[in-house]
Amino acid sequence: MRVLIADDDADLRDLVAIAVEKAGYEVAAAVGDGLSAWEALKADEIDLAVLDISMPGLTGLELVQRIRADDELREQHVLIITANAQPSIAEAVHLAGANGLITKPFQVRELVEFMRGVADRV
């Protein structure tokens, strides 16, 4: 399974990349902003996009909306990561069409379990 990681925090990108690789999956790209994530999604075969909700260029929510509106990408699996645990954020993530939400700080186990669930479907 090929995973795109998009987060403007380099340390979090590295943490997610380590979790992806330790779970036996491939990091297709690790980028620091939403526009770069969009370009990676359009240019490469990605099985899962792990997106920070708050990034420069395009936010994670804006990116999910673009993905769901795109005929080629609408079935893309998307996990949003956010530090904001408010119920309104969870609702916005759901309404945008993301497949899941993990709140920072999170346990790497949570991320691996989500990835395994996606891998079973791709």
N, C-alpha and C positions, 0 to 999 in steps of 0.2 A: 504494500500500500504506500502511495506517495502522498506526503503531507506538505502543505504550504503553511508556514508560520508567519504571521504578520503582527508585529508589536513594535511600538516605538521605544520600548525599554530593551536594550541589548541583553541585559542580564536575564530577563524573562525569556527572550528568544532563545538564548543559550540553554536555559533550563528545559524549555519545551523540546528543543532539539535533542538534548540528551535523553529525555523520556521517550521520544519517538524512536530513536536509534536503539535504546535498551529494550524496547518492546519488539524490536525486529523489523521496524518499518523504515522507510527512506524519507529524509528531508529533501523535498523537491526544490524548495526555495525558502529562505528566511529573510524577510524584508522588514523595513522600519516604517513604512507608511502605506496608506490605503491605495494610492495610485499604483505603486509598485506591485502590490498584491493583485490588483485588477489585471495589470499587464501579465503577471505570472500565470494567473488563471486562464487568460485568453491564449497564452503561448504554449502551455504545457498540459499534459495529462495529470490532473490532481485528483486524488480520491477524497481528501479531507482538507478543508481550510480551517485553520485555527486562528481566529482573529481577535485582536484586542478591540474593545468597543470604542476606545478613544485614541485615535491616531490622526496625524496630519494627513492632508490630501483628501482622503475619504475616511469617515469613521467606519467602524465595523458594521454598524447598522445600515449606513448608506451603501456599503459594499454588499451586504446581504440583499438589499433591495435591488441593486443592479444585477446580482446573480440571478435572483428569482425572475427578473424581467427579461433575461437573456435566453433565447431559445436553446442555445448550445449548453448553457451552464445551469439551467433552472433546477436540475436534479442534484446539483453539487451538495455534498455533505458539508455543513458549516457548524463549527463550535465557536461560540463567543466567550471570551474571557474578560471579566470586569472586576474592578475593585468596589463597585457600587452595588450593595446588596439590597437596595430598595425594591419593593414589589413592583413599582412602576417600571423599573429597568427590566425586570424579568418579563413583564407584560410586553414591553416594547420589543424585546428580543424575540419573543414568540410571534408577535404580530408581523415583524419583519420577515419571518420565515426561517430563522435559524433552527438547526436541529437540536441544539443543546446550549447550555449556559453553565459556566463554572465561575465561581466568585473567588477572587484573590483575597487572602492567600489560600491556596488550594493544596491538596495532597496530590502528589504525582500519581498515586494509585487511581484517583478520580479520572485523570486525563487518560491513563492507560486503559481503564475500563471503557471509557467512551470510544477510544480508538479501536479497541477490540470489537466493540459492537458495530462500528462502521465497517471494519475489515470483514466481518461476517456477511455483510450485505453487498460488498463490491466484488 
